[in-house]
Amino acid sequence: MASTRRTGSRGSARALPLTTTLPVATDILYTAAEERAHIARTAGLQAKRDEQPKNTMRSYASKQKQWREWCLTPRPGPDGVLSAWPDGELVTPDKLAAWLSEDLLLRRVAIKGQRPTKQPVPHNTNTSLASPEESSLSKAEALAETLHIPLAEAIQILCDDQAGYEPPDDVDAEEGAPLTRTTLDAYVAAVMELWRLQVAHGSRNLENPRSSAVRGFLEQRTRQRSRIDRTAFKDRGSEGIQAGYSSIEWSAIQKHLLSTSANLPQNFRTRVDLLFGHYYLLRGENRRKMELADLSLLEYPLTEGPTPCRCLVALLQDGKMNKTAKKEFMGALRHKDPLLCTQGALAQLLFWRWHIAGEPAPTFRHRQDWYNIKVLIGSDRMQELSYRTQLEETWRVFGAVGLTAEKKTHLPRRAGAQEAETHGTTLTQISQAGRWNTSILCKAYLTHLPRQFMRIVAGFSGTAGDYFLTRAVHEPPDTLQKQLWPWIEAWEQRFEARARRKRWIEGGLDNDDLAGDGFLKLLRHLRVVLLQDLAALQPQFPKLPFFSYAPFRGPDWAAFATSVQARIDDPEEPASLLVKRVLPELYSLVESTRSAILQNTHQLHGRLASELASQLARQQQQLDRLFSTQIIMTGYLGGGIAPSATGLAPEPTPCLHNLPAQLATAPPPAEELAAASGIPIVSCFPKVYTVADVWHEWKKGVAGGPAIESLEEQYGHRWRPGNTMTVQFCRRKVVWDALKTLIARGRSEGEAIRELEALRGGQSINKLVDRLRQRRQRQRHRQKQ
């Protein structure tokens, strides 16, 4: 039977015969499309696998192999009959839960003597053929032997500090103990990776294998391990708040590095490494990979304080916590203490490298000439510092100052976050500083620079306005600055010429390089930082190797250093900073009063301008009517009554002496202006200490002021302009509303006041406001339920 198909527009369809070859052609097209989709899917999965660390890939492969063997091994069922899984290695939630229950949860750490003896690997053998367990274990054993530490501690150090390191199964666990939660998570992660591959290749099993049953097994193992650790008296301080260093120990580390730098110049590199970890919250791998092209300078407005505030910004695009290479930033301000200043330490390291150690200065003709120069150099300036060297140097310094800690290169990141929390930094700011905040806003628009965090860890308060460095009062003379990196000016001229589109042969550059221009600006700033910081540090560390080289010797340097040191010995802070620091309430009152006056002035100016414009418009209308009026003058020169020319009575002629009265306009709204200027403006609420004071303020007023109740009834919100007054009023209103509610329920004023006083419990009014708000939120929540 012949078949037909319809084609054409909606209104005019016509039948066309279908040939017998069309279904075959369609099948071929569908097959080709599926093949193309399969190739693309496979390529995408392979690209994802290629970006995984090699240790992770090998660890996953080993655990996935165990999964396949378990799936294909026949096991007795409830009826005793041996059977394997009919769907083979297909990952499902029930099967993963069964693997945990029947195999992984029953495993125990091997007893010493039962481990298979490892044969020595010849030097010419390809180590990539070793199993992931053997590779990870051999790396940990080598580190433990070098540092003379236990194997478990070496494994923990590698896990914390090295990206992609997969620890061997439970080497740190007690012999014969069950597998830890971390080990079980590694097995589950490997099977989850296998499930994603199966789904990508067309498996219809779309249900996530990490089911509630799997999570229940894992949570149970966490509780079991906790009980085992308590029974074995495991050191509880290793993961507590004591696992770090105090501010005194942190200063001791920096003092040790500087005092021994004459004999150990690598201390300048180690000092920069630790400071970047502490104040930038960077992992060890981020510090090792950092390059000069990643550094730039950001200037903040003058509202930060009397001293110009400039931030050293680092670009981060790689690492364990940034596997997608997204751009992240972190920065640090100049620290109040030159001993703890990251900018000063970086300037000292660069001076050592380019002036003393003989490293050639970077050239900016081509980007490839300097983009790969590392901040922490290894065997050469293009080679990053090895992890082994970084760890050994950190270990040596911690041991010299008597610091005991399980983490080494990762410790500054942890201690920096703890210090920020101790000094009052918010959790949001710490999360943003450590790149733990991954919101869309931070990813797409913000610079990721937490200014409150940077102010606090630099030794200042969290609010803007008090950034002041005593050592930065005196600007170094140009004669000293130009002796530091004298090639800066020549390269700056070439960058300026490049901005006018001049090429290299014309005195410019062949290509734009914003990173190079920014780095030169940073070096010009670091000139000043280096001179001021070393002038402040010279009395404490007179044997630093810098003082044997220009410009840190000679009469110019002596005069400048003496002025900086005299300023430090007899500090004199700006008057505005002293007022803000010593009298914060007065400062707040003055600022709020100033804001209120400015706001009232602007409002009055706007009203006067509007009234003046309306007055001028009315005057112009009166003048237009006057000039458009037709004035007819009639008269009769003879005796008698003059007849009317038209037979009509002449219109009365306006009198000239009445013109001013006609031109008079409506009187200015003096009453409105008087009412506006007569509104009492309250710029700050007086201090109150009891609930009775708050209620007296509402009903009668305190400190000679009017009652708040009458002000609200007469003027609304106009008597309390400004955001500061709005916030204070809203907090007081919580107490007023609570008292009025109690009185409305039948209590007297005294009873209502005593009830809220009992709720206050001897604490401040602000604490009472917080408790009332919490109680109101709980009541609303119960009403919704």
VOGU-3710 file (C-alpha; in Angstrom, 3 decimals, decimal comma):
1> mastrrtgsr> 0,000/0,000/0,000  1,417/3,297/-1,057  2,008/5,819/1,692  1,903/9,571/1,408  3,016/12,544/3,466  1,719/16,098/3,628  3,855/19,150/3,187  3,404/22,806/2,542  1,809/25,641/4,488  -0,920/25,286/7,034
11> gsaralpltt> -3,733/26,246/4,671  -2,574/24,455/1,542  -1,399/20,925/2,151  -0,726/18,628/-0,745  0,039/14,938/-0,763  3,439/13,761/-1,937  4,362/10,152/-2,512  6,882/8,673/-0,084  9,614/6,655/-1,634  10,681/3,443/-0,021
21> tlpvatdily> 14,227/4,733/0,565  13,196/7,622/2,858  12,907/5,622/6,128  16,301/4,100/5,474  17,804/7,531/4,876  16,169/8,845/8,066  17,610/5,980/10,092  21,022/6,702/8,669  20,713/10,383/9,607  19,615/9,542/13,159
31> taaeerahia> 22,473/7,075/13,510  24,979/9,676/12,314  23,574/12,293/14,725  23,764/9,885/17,649  27,328/9,027/16,720  28,267/12,717/16,641  26,612/13,264/20,028  28,411/10,241/21,447  31,771/11,494/20,171  31,190/14,961/21,654
41> rtaglqakrd> 30,059/13,503/24,980  33,070/11,230/25,151  35,418/14,104/24,325  33,877/16,260/27,053  34,226/13,524/29,641  37,805/12,929/28,633  38,546/16,654/28,934  37,162/16,584/32,476  39,279/13,550/33,333  42,382/15,177/31,881
51> eqpkntmrsy> 42,001/18,085/34,306  41,901/15,798/37,320  45,112/15,376/39,330  46,957/12,187/38,462  46,808/10,893/42,006  43,031/11,337/42,061  42,636/9,485/38,768  44,753/6,578/39,979  42,951/6,437/43,325  39,546/6,421/41,599
61> askqkqwrew> 40,673/3,704/39,194  41,761/1,433/42,051  38,510/1,859/43,973  36,355/1,464/40,852  38,183/-1,796/40,140  37,217/-3,058/43,595  33,623/-2,033/42,884  33,546/-4,061/39,656  35,035/-7,105/41,356  32,451/-6,903/44,117
71> cltprpgpdg> 29,583/-6,553/41,634  30,709/-9,568/39,566  31,560/-11,856/42,514  28,696/-14,251/43,350  27,516/-13,994/46,938  25,018/-16,082/48,912  21,535/-14,676/49,150  18,953/-15,124/51,915  18,187/-18,612/50,559  21,872/-19,537/50,453
81> vlsawpdgel> 22,080/-19,565/46,636  25,137/-17,844/45,134  24,287/-15,081/42,720  25,858/-11,950/41,227  24,229/-8,682/40,331  22,326/-9,125/37,053  23,055/-5,561/35,891  26,809/-5,955/36,387  28,713/-2,846/37,473  25,806/-0,436/36,928
91> vtpdklaawl> 25,732/2,008/39,868  22,440/2,271/41,754  21,596/3,642/45,226  20,640/0,236/46,624  23,735/-1,449/45,260  26,062/1,231/46,715  24,370/0,886/50,114  24,796/-2,907/49,881  28,518/-2,489/49,086  28,967/-0,391/52,191
101> sedlllrrva> 27,000/-2,771/54,365  28,457/-6,058/53,075  32,057/-5,043/52,394  33,445/-1,616/53,287  31,937/-1,259/56,745  33,289/-4,688/57,680  36,870/-3,992/56,617  39,577/-3,380/59,193  42,956/-1,742/58,978  45,547/-4,446/58,340
111> ikgqrptkqp> 47,566/-5,652/61,319  51,315/-5,052/61,191  52,995/-8,046/59,694  49,974/-8,850/57,527  50,717/-6,153/54,977  52,291/-7,514/51,795  56,015/-6,921/51,735  56,940/-4,299/49,151  59,753/-5,188/46,821  62,313/-2,423/46,228
121> vphntntsla> 61,659/-0,577/43,005  64,717/-0,250/40,738  65,664/3,285/39,715  65,063/2,559/36,059  61,541/1,270/36,699  58,618/3,427/35,652  57,044/4,508/38,950  53,789/5,328/37,200  53,106/1,578/37,156  52,954/1,506/40,956
131> speesslska> 49,521/1,349/42,523  47,986/4,562/43,937  48,328/3,180/47,442  52,030/2,457/46,990  52,722/5,795/45,321  50,970/7,815/48,040  52,564/5,758/50,788  56,078/6,033/49,366  55,750/9,810/49,065  54,606/10,069/52,687
141> ealaetlhip> 57,375/7,773/53,888  60,032/9,846/52,112  58,683/13,025/53,718  58,526/11,420/57,158  62,117/10,250/56,837  63,341/13,692/55,741  61,604/15,591/58,548  61,947/12,867/61,188  58,229/12,811/61,931  55,659/9,992/62,229
151> laeaiqilcd> 54,206/8,606/59,006  50,663/9,613/59,961  51,773/13,223/60,456  53,504/13,251/57,066  50,324/11,990/55,393  48,270/14,698/57,098  50,723/17,373/55,942  50,518/16,170/52,338  46,711/16,093/52,457  46,529/19,658/53,744
161> dqagyeppdd> 49,198/21,249/51,608  49,433/19,394/48,295  46,674/19,455/45,699  45,674/16,103/44,254  47,310/13,991/46,952  45,217/10,935/47,781  46,207/9,423/51,139  46,652/5,663/51,503  43,847/3,867/53,227  43,908/4,468/56,976
171> vdaeegaplt> 47,633/4,400/57,601  47,022/6,758/60,506  44,309/4,548/62,017  44,856/2,092/64,780  45,729/-1,406/63,587  42,578/-3,502/63,353  40,270/-0,483/63,633  37,398/0,052/61,152  37,907/2,303/58,161  37,511/6,021/58,839
181> rttldayvaa> 34,799/8,241/57,414  37,381/9,917/55,176  38,311/6,582/53,600  34,676/5,637/53,061  34,019/9,040/51,462  36,865/8,366/49,038  35,287/5,042/47,984  31,865/6,647/47,564  33,365/9,515/45,521  35,039/7,016/43,166
191> vmelwrlqva> 31,767/5,163/42,599  29,921/8,479/42,108  32,426/9,356/39,387  31,711/5,988/37,724  27,962/6,684/37,930  28,396/10,046/36,194  30,268/8,339/33,384  27,516/5,754/33,018  24,813/8,425/32,861  26,797/10,413/30,310
201> hgsrnlenpr> 27,105/7,298/28,135  23,349/6,785/28,063  22,440/4,950/31,258  18,829/5,555/32,304  19,677/5,290/35,986  19,438/8,997/36,837  18,814/8,589/40,583  21,705/9,862/42,698  23,441/6,861/44,323  24,240/8,873/47,460
211> ssavrgfleq> 20,880/7,977/48,959  19,650/8,442/52,511  20,768/4,889/53,291  24,333/5,663/52,164  24,393/8,877/54,164  23,099/7,002/57,197  25,953/4,479/57,016  28,521/7,272/56,689  27,115/9,263/59,602  27,095/6,122/61,732
221> rtrqrsridr> 30,769/5,534/60,980  31,569/9,134/61,993  30,019/8,567/65,413  31,792/5,208/65,774  35,193/6,733/64,997  34,547/9,522/67,480  33,944/6,978/70,229  37,085/5,071/69,220  39,190/8,258/69,329  37,909/9,107/72,793
231> tafkdrgseg> 38,616/5,600/74,017  42,159/5,739/72,585  42,725/9,226/74,148  43,554/10,863/70,837  44,986/14,375/71,175  41,945/16,668/71,106  43,995/19,793/70,645  45,317/18,737/67,228  42,094/19,869/65,547  40,978/22,472/68,091
241> iqagyssiew> 41,496/26,170/68,488  44,940/25,498/69,972  46,134/24,123/66,619  47,732/27,368/65,516  49,958/30,130/66,863  49,304/33,176/68,979  50,104/36,771/68,058  53,207/36,580/70,259  54,406/33,432/68,467  53,639/35,051/65,101
251> saiqkhllst> 55,829/38,040/65,986  58,542/35,673/67,237  58,548/33,890/63,866  59,072/37,164/62,002  61,787/38,314/64,394  63,634/35,021/63,993  63,482/35,232/60,201  64,900/38,770/60,118  67,511/38,295/62,829  68,999/35,231/61,077
261> sanlpqnfrt> 68,679/36,524/57,518  72,323/37,622/57,338  73,406/33,960/57,422  70,230/32,510/55,848  69,111/34,833/53,046  66,375/32,370/52,077  64,586/33,689/55,149  63,409/36,659/53,057  61,595/34,214/50,770  60,210/32,206/53,698
271> rvdllfghyy> 58,985/35,396/55,359  57,043/36,456/52,255  55,682/32,919/51,970  54,313/32,901/55,527  52,966/36,462/55,359  51,059/35,739/52,154  49,602/32,631/53,760  48,564/34,481/56,931  47,147/37,736/55,575  45,926/36,506/52,172
281> llrgenrrkm> 44,641/33,153/53,499  46,471/31,342/50,695  47,221/27,662/50,493  50,826/26,565/50,027  50,339/25,728/46,338  48,874/29,189/45,631  51,962/30,827/47,104  54,331/28,606/45,159  52,599/29,317/41,850  52,313/33,098/42,335
291> eladlslley> 54,103/35,169/39,661  55,125/38,811/39,446  52,510/39,437/36,756  49,806/38,458/39,271  50,636/41,424/41,535  49,174/44,909/41,210  48,360/47,993/43,286  44,923/49,320/44,218  44,443/52,777/45,738  41,579/53,364/48,161
301> pltegptpcr> 39,919/56,788/48,723  41,130/59,258/51,328  38,237/58,335/53,613  40,293/55,361/54,830  42,391/57,659/57,013  45,138/60,312/57,136  47,712/57,994/55,482  47,252/57,174/51,773  45,820/53,648/51,692  47,142/51,330/48,967
311> clvallqdgk> 46,430/47,637/48,692  48,782/44,978/47,300  46,458/42,786/45,186  47,241/39,234/44,079  45,434/37,479/41,221  44,601/33,814/41,881  43,564/31,580/38,981  44,677/28,113/39,984  44,778/25,766/42,938  42,906/23,103/44,810
321> mnktakkefm> 39,985/25,410/45,655  39,809/26,909/42,139  39,759/24,033/39,674  37,880/26,010/36,983  40,552/28,749/36,764  38,143/31,556/37,582  39,697/34,890/38,478  39,895/35,562/42,201  41,611/38,380/44,061  42,971/38,981/47,521
331> galrhkdpll> 44,904/41,890/48,958  46,597/43,297/52,035  47,197/46,800/53,367  50,409/48,011/54,953  50,462/46,680/58,488  50,717/49,032/61,433  53,763/47,025/62,582  56,552/46,981/59,945  57,630/43,590/61,280  54,319/42,093/60,087
341> ctqgalaqll> 53,910/44,044/56,845  53,469/41,944/53,699  54,262/44,859/51,383  57,487/45,624/53,204  58,551/41,958/53,195  57,917/41,706/49,441  59,958/44,870/48,811  62,826/43,450/50,875  62,743/40,174/48,935  62,832/41,961/45,562
351> fwrwhiagep> 65,697/44,206/46,701  67,645/41,147/47,780  67,057/39,396/44,474  67,776/42,321/42,129  70,404/44,300/44,079  72,292/41,744/46,164  71,792/38,222/44,810  72,538/39,267/41,233  69,243/38,225/39,633  68,683/40,288/36,459
361> aptfrhrqdw> 65,895/42,818/36,598  62,752/41,921/34,610  62,347/43,311/31,115  58,924/44,268/29,802  59,476/44,320/26,032  57,521/41,093/25,567  55,104/39,471/27,960  56,892/36,155/27,711  60,040/37,867/29,010  58,661/38,304/32,521
371> ynikvligsd> 55,180/36,715/32,923  56,626/33,432/34,244  58,929/34,974/36,872  57,884/33,575/40,233  57,508/35,466/43,479  58,931/32,501/45,427  61,643/31,264/43,075  63,089/27,761/43,037  66,212/26,658/41,195  65,787/29,618/38,815
381> rmqelsyrtq> 63,435/32,552/38,622  61,124/30,815/36,120  60,854/27,707/38,332  58,457/27,688/41,255  59,587/26,767/44,725  59,313/23,028/45,322  56,902/21,750/47,906  59,683/19,907/49,707  61,766/23,086/50,100  58,753/25,107/51,214
391> leetwrvfga> 57,827/22,526/53,812  61,371/22,083/55,146  61,886/25,842/55,527  58,568/26,233/57,324  59,359/23,252/59,534  62,779/24,702/60,390  61,348/28,091/61,386  58,550/26,628/63,500  61,038/24,417/65,300  63,398/27,344/65,954
401> vgltaekkth> 60,696/29,295/67,810  59,336/26,218/69,632  56,042/26,009/67,756  54,313/22,621/67,649  51,654/22,035/64,997  50,506/19,188/62,783  49,921/21,456/59,796  52,910/23,295/58,398  52,541/25,209/55,134  48,756/25,233/55,586
411> lprragaqea> 48,922/26,614/59,122  49,177/30,360/58,228  45,883/30,151/56,316  44,162/28,724/59,362  45,826/31,046/61,879  45,051/34,125/59,765  41,346/33,295/59,723  41,386/32,672/63,487  43,111/36,007/64,148  40,544/37,860/62,058
421> ethgttltqi> 37,697/36,211/63,954  39,321/37,021/67,304  39,483/40,726/66,435  35,827/40,938/65,410  35,806/40,287/61,662  32,459/39,039/60,403  32,056/35,522/59,054  31,093/36,927/55,651  34,334/38,892/55,395  36,443/35,884/56,410
431> sqagrwntsi> 34,640/33,696/53,872  35,242/36,263/51,161  38,907/36,610/52,120  39,497/32,853/52,004  37,556/32,472/48,747  34,966/30,324/50,500  32,231/32,677/49,266  31,222/31,509/45,778  28,058/33,530/45,216  27,189/34,765/41,747
441> lckaylthlp> 27,703/38,374/42,878  31,267/37,684/43,996  32,072/35,650/40,900  30,774/38,102/38,317  31,099/41,623/39,684  33,041/42,065/42,928  36,812/42,288/43,317  36,684/39,781/46,203  38,595/42,254/48,389  37,119/42,248/51,932
451> rqfmrivagf> 38,086/45,694/53,189  36,947/45,145/56,760  39,024/41,968/56,973  42,077/43,711/55,509  41,781/46,650/57,927  41,500/44,428/61,004  44,360/42,048/60,189  46,540/45,083/59,388  46,121/46,283/62,981  43,322/48,842/62,542
461> sgtagdyflt> 39,622/48,926/63,335  37,024/47,547/60,985  35,590/50,957/60,060  37,133/53,443/57,675  38,821/56,608/58,888  41,649/55,543/61,239  44,240/54,224/58,774  47,369/56,033/59,956  51,015/54,877/59,795  53,482/56,804/61,899
471> ravheppdtl> 56,437/55,680/59,783  54,713/56,946/56,629  54,515/60,587/57,737  57,904/61,423/56,198  58,159/60,912/52,442  61,584/59,606/51,367  63,614/62,071/49,265  63,861/61,440/45,530  67,606/60,918/45,804  66,981/57,779/47,848
481> qkqlwpwiea> 64,019/56,532/45,823  65,777/56,677/42,470  68,619/54,523/43,740  66,121/51,670/44,135  65,388/49,922/40,841  66,531/52,893/38,733  65,241/51,258/35,554  61,606/51,955/36,524  61,540/55,426/34,946  62,893/54,182/31,606
491> weqrfearar> 60,209/51,501/31,326  57,493/53,934/32,432  58,439/56,220/29,549  58,031/53,327/27,121  54,606/52,464/28,557  53,540/56,108/28,252  54,710/56,114/24,642  52,786/52,892/24,034  49,651/54,681/25,233  50,232/57,074/22,294
501> rkrwieggld> 50,428/53,983/20,021  54,200/54,130/19,539  56,090/50,928/18,803  59,430/49,708/20,166  61,576/51,419/17,539  59,736/54,670/18,312  60,412/54,488/22,039  57,276/52,560/22,988  56,249/48,895/23,030  55,017/46,553/20,336
511> nddlagdgfl> 52,071/45,256/22,415  49,894/46,515/25,237  50,669/45,109/28,665  48,375/46,318/31,435  49,964/43,880/33,874  53,391/45,377/33,192  52,143/48,922/33,662  50,450/47,931/36,919  53,545/46,142/38,193  55,715/49,220/37,574
521> kllrhlrvvl> 53,258/51,312/39,588  53,518/48,726/42,341  57,334/48,907/42,291  57,252/52,690/42,541  55,078/52,312/45,639  57,302/49,570/47,078  60,265/51,948/46,837  58,652/54,165/49,458  57,530/51,194/51,555  61,033/49,694/51,592
531> lqdlaalqpq> 62,716/52,915/52,691  60,170/53,688/55,430  60,000/50,138/56,808  63,762/49,617/56,931  64,183/52,982/58,634  61,750/51,798/61,305  63,364/48,333/61,613  67,005/49,444/61,652  67,281/50,025/65,443  65,880/46,544/66,136
541> fpklpffsya> 67,746/44,700/63,339  70,939/46,682/62,665  72,687/43,654/61,080  70,296/43,234/58,183  72,325/42,836/54,977  70,487/45,750/53,304  72,347/48,345/55,339  75,601/47,502/53,568  74,233/48,640/50,201  73,010/51,893/48,733
551> pfrgpdwaaf> 70,750/53,706/49,345  70,721/52,477/52,959  73,936/54,247/53,876  75,234/57,781/53,585  74,109/61,150/54,931  70,778/61,222/53,045  69,746/57,873/54,462  70,934/58,770/57,972  68,887/61,981/57,982  65,766/60,255/56,680
561> atsvqaridd> 66,082/57,272/59,062  66,575/59,605/62,019  63,401/61,554/61,196  61,324/58,355/60,832  62,675/56,876/64,067  62,074/60,123/65,966  58,499/60,141/64,745  58,026/56,542/65,894  59,551/57,258/69,321  57,304/60,292/69,802
571> peepasllvk> 54,158/59,534/67,802  51,750/62,371/67,184  48,505/61,367/65,582  46,148/63,735/63,715  43,574/65,546/65,829  40,649/64,079/63,872  41,901/60,565/64,567  42,355/61,277/68,264  38,825/62,678/68,549  37,390/59,612/66,864
581> rvlpelyslv> 39,409/57,211/68,999  39,131/58,878/72,421  35,612/60,267/72,167  33,711/57,971/69,858  30,318/59,080/71,157  31,186/62,742/70,673  32,509/61,969/67,225  29,306/60,137/66,365  27,203/62,992/67,718  29,151/65,595/65,734
591> estrsailqn> 28,889/63,538/62,570  25,148/62,945/62,980  24,561/66,648/63,771  26,560/67,632/60,725  24,564/65,237/58,560  21,284/66,571/59,933  22,311/70,209/59,348  23,416/69,456/55,816  20,199/67,608/55,076  18,039/70,418/56,493
601> thqlhgrlas> 20,058/72,980/54,558  19,564/71,103/51,323  15,842/70,731/51,969  15,446/74,421/52,837  17,471/75,435/49,810  15,224/73,335/47,591  12,029/74,808/49,044  13,320/78,401/48,772  14,398/77,836/45,185  10,984/76,416/44,342
611> elasqlarqq> 9,138/79,303/46,028  11,336/81,890/44,312  10,696/80,316/40,942  6,918/80,365/41,505  7,049/84,020/42,648  8,959/85,035/39,544  6,471/83,171/37,365  3,502/85,006/38,938  5,252/88,365/38,571  5,864/87,618/34,908
621> qqldrlfstq> 2,187/86,724/34,380  1,094/90,051/35,926  3,481/91,982/33,717  2,246/90,122/30,633  -1,378/91,019/31,465  -0,434/94,648/32,079  1,360/95,061/28,788  -1,395/93,275/26,854  -4,193/95,563/28,238  -5,496/98,113/25,691
631> iimtgylggg> -5,779/101,590/27,293  -8,233/103,960/25,495  -7,925/107,646/26,369  -10,931/109,912/25,513  -11,347/113,625/25,957  -13,334/116,738/24,805  -11,709/120,056/24,207  -14,945/122,117/24,002  -17,632/122,903/26,604  -20,402/120,555/27,389
641> iapsatglap> -20,501/116,877/27,394  -18,648/115,110/24,643  -20,796/112,634/22,782  -19,720/109,089/22,612  -18,246/108,090/19,293  -19,881/104,721/19,380  -22,936/105,541/21,368  -21,711/103,357/24,168  -20,525/104,385/27,564  -16,734/104,488/27,604
651> eptpclhnlp> -14,993/101,825/29,620  -13,392/103,063/32,810  -9,755/103,817/32,354  -7,509/102,178/34,885  -5,845/104,590/37,201  -2,106/104,696/37,114  -1,892/104,982/40,856  -3,733/101,653/41,157  -1,187/99,710/39,086  0,985/98,625/42,012
661> aqlatapppa> -2,094/97,180/43,692  -2,917/95,236/40,517  0,609/93,958/40,294  0,576/92,728/43,892  0,746/88,965/44,127  -0,169/86,496/46,815  1,900/86,958/49,954  4,832/84,587/50,334  4,077/81,517/52,400  5,683/82,924/55,506
671> eelaaasgip> 3,638/80,604/57,675  4,989/77,563/55,827  8,577/78,759/56,064  8,172/79,523/59,749  6,685/76,088/60,373  9,488/74,429/58,430  12,189/76,304/60,278  10,393/75,804/63,581  10,507/71,994/63,461  12,796/70,839/66,237
681> ivscfpkvyt> 15,617/68,797/64,771  16,976/66,033/67,019  20,360/64,747/65,867  21,022/62,106/68,541  19,112/60,355/71,278  20,484/60,856/74,802  21,970/57,898/76,627  19,447/55,897/78,673  20,151/53,042/81,041  16,794/51,730/82,307
691> vadvwhewkk> 13,372/50,932/80,896  11,918/53,732/83,036  14,220/56,206/81,271  13,030/54,972/77,898  9,366/55,338/78,840  9,970/58,784/80,373  11,664/59,812/77,140  8,544/58,793/75,194  5,983/60,447/77,444  7,757/63,537/78,856
701> gvaggpaies> 11,251/63,781/77,341  14,675/63,581/78,967  17,724/65,869/79,189  15,530/68,914/78,613  14,212/67,627/75,313  10,604/67,352/74,197  8,536/64,185/74,509  9,025/61,814/71,587  5,297/61,044/71,562  4,394/64,696/70,939
711> leeqyghrwr> 7,066/65,070/68,259  5,695/62,048/66,390  2,121/63,338/66,595  2,983/66,860/65,379  5,759/66,377/62,828  5,886/62,712/61,857  9,349/61,676/60,771  10,566/65,207/59,869  12,058/65,888/63,304  14,571/62,970/62,991
721> pgntmtvqfc> 16,386/63,269/59,655  19,282/61,070/58,652  19,911/57,335/58,649  21,571/57,391/62,066  18,501/58,857/63,765  16,216/56,452/61,897  18,163/53,447/63,180  18,212/54,774/66,769  14,496/55,565/66,662  13,601/52,103/65,361
731> rrkvvwdalk> 15,540/50,418/68,170  13,917/52,606/70,859  10,499/52,003/69,271  10,800/48,275/69,994  10,785/49,044/73,746  8,023/51,659/73,430  5,812/49,253/71,497  6,398/46,503/74,040  5,415/48,806/76,916  2,309/50,056/75,108
741> tliargrseg> 1,279/46,454/74,364  1,585/45,467/78,031  -0,375/48,552/79,133  -3,088/47,797/76,543  -3,421/44,318/78,080  -4,332/45,800/81,445  -1,032/46,310/83,201  -0,117/49,597/84,789  2,917/51,588/83,666  4,896/50,481/86,716
751> eairelealr> 4,034/46,812/86,165  4,953/46,994/82,491  8,270/48,682/83,280  9,128/46,111/85,962  8,333/43,242/83,590  10,688/44,547/80,905  13,337/45,312/83,540  13,204/41,662/84,578  13,619/40,660/80,943  16,601/43,041/80,609
761> ggqsinklvd> 18,323/41,251/83,470  20,742/44,067/84,303  22,128/44,275/80,775  22,029/47,202/78,350  18,976/48,566/76,564  20,402/47,286/73,270  20,417/43,732/74,683  16,786/44,211/75,712  15,899/45,350/72,171  17,511/42,230/70,709
771> rlrqrrqrqr> 15,616/39,969/73,109  12,291/41,670/72,325  12,882/41,249/68,602  13,709/37,582/69,042  10,590/37,037/71,140  8,469/38,781/68,507  9,934/36,613/65,759  9,176/33,447/67,748  5,584/34,587/68,250  5,155/35,211/64,539
781> hrqkq> 6,627/31,802/63,764  4,183/30,091/66,146  1,270/32,001/64,591  2,245/30,820/61,119  2,365/27,230/62,333
//
